[in-house]
């Protein structure tokens, strides 16, 4: 199981702040994004958005980052500020 967290406008778009998911079939972030995108509708953002960021256990990662049981995965849009 991995704990998924959705932040900022992504949370609003999906209508959920987080969930726990059996991600045994997802060896890396890219596979997890594809699985989430397959839910359709608003979830397709995981396939269509190149700007979504991911962090595993509070460390920024790329699509090839490996996942392990018990990981916390956070997804969020890029943040800008002034």
Secondary structure, DSSP 8 states (H G I E B T S, - for coil): -EEEEE-HHHHHHHT-SEEEE--TT--BHHHHHHHHHTT-GGGGHHHH-SS-EEEETTEEE-TT-B--TT-EEEEE------
